[in-house]
Amino acid sequence: MLASFQAKNPGRSLGGLLFYEFCYFCVRFTLTLFYKFRVWNSHLCPATGPVLVVTNHQSHLDPIVAGMAIPSRHLNFVAKSTLFKSKLFGALIQGLNSIPLKQGESDTAAIRTTIEYLKQGRCMLIFPEGSRTLDGAVHEFKRGAWLLMSRAKCTILPIGIDGCFDAFPRSTPFPRLWHGVRIGAVVGQPISAETLLKMSPDEGLAYLRQTVEDLRLEAVERLRRTGFEPSTIPMNESFLDDEGRPLAKASLQG
């Protein structure tokens, strides 16, 4: 029993595991109360072993939603170092398995720590877009994400999130709690490192981006069935070829 519980985040102290579980149930209740949060296919997350969770980035709610999407594992986060400036908030996110990363700078220490955590069998979250979207769309995935994936050589778990942009867009200082917004997340099939690394960096990132976009659009469709119409838009047309096909799939077919 204890061993299976510790397997949720290998190497983490029992106190840390219990704190995460407590926060999980509190946050899950809050998301359900305000946003009628739903997640689909959470069972697809591998129960053990290193996993790199990759998802789109709509708002500050995304790390929380991604964590709620896979209850069988405890997520570890790579967060901007500026978020640790507040002692109280810094202590909170550190207690929730966050690693500081200097945005826009080479931080080999953070990447090294991430890989070390993965080698311990942990589950890590990254946002390949690098920053929150301004329009709700999934934007280009950065090369830094590929560098991490190519070095980690572990299972990739894609997740598509929608509703977070309407709940807490980048243009507002606080989340919208009473606007009828709903949030949903769809977990995709795990992708082996071998499958992804057979592609070139550009092909691999485009394929992964398209996968996340497909999952996000599935979340959009499921949210529409509940009566909520997300304001987000599809991927930017600049990522389509002359025939209107996503470059991710077109490049792989070529």
Summary of the structure (lengths in Angstrom):
residues: 254
radius of gyration: 17.5
end to end distance: 49.7
largest distance: 55.7
contacts: 811
relative contact order: 0.17
helix: 46%
strand: 15%
